[in-house]
Amino acid sequence: MNNIHLPSAHVQAQISSVENQQRPLLIVDVDEVLFQFIPHLERYAAQKGIAFKDHSYSLRGNLHRTDTGAPLKQEEAWRLLNTFFDEQSHQQAAVEHAPQQLERLSDHFQIVILTNLPGPHNAPVRKARLEHFGMPYPMIVNEGPKGGAVAALSAGRGKDPVVFVDDSHSNLISASKAAPHVKLVQFIADKRFHEAAPLVEAAALKSNCWLETGDFILSLLDE
């Protein structure tokens, strides 16, 4: 495995604490997959006079000030994102059908939640919010590209299928390189951004519906 895909020591320690149940594995992202993210961020940004320029799936160059039209600098966009998580993540709503479909899939798959957060201080709120919506699955807080974490989680599982669901093009590509045997699902809950996002070539499914996604993931058990 190329070093670029290796998880950090902190992430590896979290992965080591997850029991390998020797059954199919479902690895799931949170923002725009289990929790609504873009609508919340839009409302938060609007309060600060900031809006998305279009529905392209990127923060870089896509956030601008509504009074001047000037694009946010990269560090300003990251600052907005960090303060959003600090101030608003306790209010994020669940994506429709996500809790019910994970419960359905948990009869057949071991489920692990793999999320990126600005800092470890955001983890307790995220975990509590997941539990609030009936998704009390093991949660790993990752740093950067997720390929290394996906590869480490999927190691030693024999021929059991492993599925990774994420909204991020870069995370899906990272996983495809680090763990090419893993089935990838590109999931973006927001319809506008889902339609605008290009298909990740390595993805077996692109969806914004958990009913469709749940059926697809279950169908993999028959392959």
PyMOL commands that set and color helices and strands:
alter all, ss='L'
color gray80, all
select helices_A, chain A and resi 3-5+9-16+38-46+74-91+98-105+120-132+147-154+169-178+191-196+210-222
alter helices_A, ss='H'
color red, helices_A
select strands_A, chain A and resi 25-28+50-52+63-65+110-116+139-142+162-166+183-187+205-207
alter strands_A, ss='S'
color yellow, strands_A
deselect
rebuild
show_as cartoon
